[in-house]
Amino acid sequence: MVKLRLKRCGRKQRAIYRIIAIDVRSRREGRDLRKVGFYDPIKNQTYSNVPAILYFLKKGAQPTGTVYDILRKAEFFQEFRVFFL
């Protein structure tokens, strides 16, 4: 099963997270299937590759709780529902 989860990057005290699609059995810093966005909690910036995220969600990928909250704040799921209706 594939999950959309965060992968930590950056330096000490200055974390930046990539939103990645990764196999459930892989560790957090393991090899990802694809990078689909990033999240900077300090600057509160988010970038998401919408077609890539939609592709993985259609294939059955499950976002983790944190990724779900980030996408919800970016109003991704409102666009997602409109796209499929």
C-alpha positions in Angstrom: 0.0 0.0 0.0 1.2 3.5 -0.8 0.9 6.5 1.6 1.4 10.2 1.2 3.7 11.2 4.1 6.2 13.8 5.1 10.0 13.4 4.7 12.2 15.7 6.8 14.8 17.9 5.0 16.6 21.0 5.8 19.1 21.6 8.6 19.0 21.7 12.4 16.3 23.9 13.8 15.2 24.7 10.3 13.1 21.8 9.1 11.4 21.6 5.7 9.3 18.7 4.8 8.7 17.1 1.4 5.3 15.5 0.7 6.1 12.2 -0.9 4.4 9.0 -2.1 6.1 6.0 -0.4 5.4 2.4 0.3 4.1 1.7 3.8 6.8 -0.7 4.6 9.6 1.8 3.9 11.2 4.0 6.6 10.6 7.7 6.7 13.9 8.6 5.0 13.7 5.7 2.6 13.4 5.8 -1.2 10.2 7.5 -2.3 8.1 6.7 -5.3 7.6 10.3 -6.2 7.9 13.8 -4.6 4.5 15.5 -4.8 5.0 18.7 -2.8 6.7 20.4 0.1 5.7 22.1 3.4 7.7 24.8 5.2 6.2 25.1 8.8 8.4 28.2 9.6 7.2 30.3 6.6 3.9 28.4 6.5 4.3 27.7 2.8 2.9 24.8 0.9 3.4 23.6 -2.6 1.5 20.6 -4.0 1.7 18.9 -7.4 -2.1 18.5 -7.8 -2.0 16.0 -10.8 0.5 13.8 -9.0 -1.5 13.8 -5.8 -4.8 13.0 -7.6 -3.0 10.2 -9.5 -1.9 8.5 -6.2 -5.3 9.1 -4.5 -7.1 7.5 -7.4 -4.7 4.5 -7.1 -5.7 4.1 -3.5 -2.9 6.0 -1.6 -3.8 7.1 1.9 -2.5 10.4 3.2 -1.2 10.4 6.8 -3.0 12.6 9.3 -0.6 15.5 9.0 -0.5 15.4 5.2 -4.3 15.3 5.2 -4.4 18.4 7.5 -1.9 20.3 5.2 -4.0 19.5 2.1 -7.2 20.4 3.9 -5.8 23.8 4.8 -4.8 24.3 1.2 -8.4 23.6 0.3 -7.3 20.7 -1.9 -10.2 18.5 -1.1 -12.8 21.1 -2.1 -11.2 21.2 -5.5 -10.9 17.4 -5.4 -14.7 17.0 -4.9 -15.5 19.5 -7.7 -13.1 17.7 -10.0 -14.9 14.3 -9.5 -18.5 15.5 -9.5 
